[in-house]
Amino acid sequence: MKLLKEIKDKEWSKDESTLKIREASRAVLFDRNGLIPLLFVSKYSYYKLPGGGIDVGENKIKALVREVLEEVGSKIKIEGEVGKVIEFRSKWNLKQVSYCYIGRIISKGTPTFTEKELRQGFKLLWLPLDEVISKVENSKPTNYEGSFIQKRDAIFLR
């Protein structure tokens, strides 16, 4: 998958043996009306594309299908690749590789947010692409993680 960008908050050691590695899948998805599911994390004032970490034994697509079903309540069809973004989060000594896909919503249901997502005030919105881009690019995250998510998802959307 094509590397779109590397994001880092400071220079990092090229020795990756000490870094924690996390891989995740996310997606820009369209329903039949051209609307995109977008998650608002109200506690920290940022928006994010649906998706999340790849569990042991999962591939990128299987993880994405599971995460979208949990966060959006929707079944999806993947139609292509957008690219990947690598994040180096020095505060957590973390290298995160996020793979992004484009696809369609096949059926809609109800999200089943985790306790952590509920505590963070997750809300699901359905918006046209231009509004999604505007909300992601213009949000002002109030936490460390949100600042990375905003940059990453803006890259995927553009």
Number of C-alpha atoms within 10 A of each C-alpha: 10 10 13 13 15 13 15 14 13 10 9 13 10 8 7 12 8 11 18 13 13 16 15 21 25 27 30 24 24 21 19 10 9 13 18 24 25 25 22 21 20 16 15 19 15 24 29 22 27 23 25 21 18 20 13 7 7 12 12 19 18 13 21 26 19 19 25 25 22 19 24 25 18 21 16 22 15 16 11 11 15 21 17 23 22 19 21 22 21 15 10 11 14 16 20 20 19 26 25 26 21 19 16 20 21 13 13 13 11 12 16 15 18 12 9 9 14 14 12 15 17 22 17 19 14 17 18 15 18 10 13 24 18 11 19 25 17 13 16 15 20 13 12 13 14 19 16 18 18 21 16 24 23 20 18 23 18 7
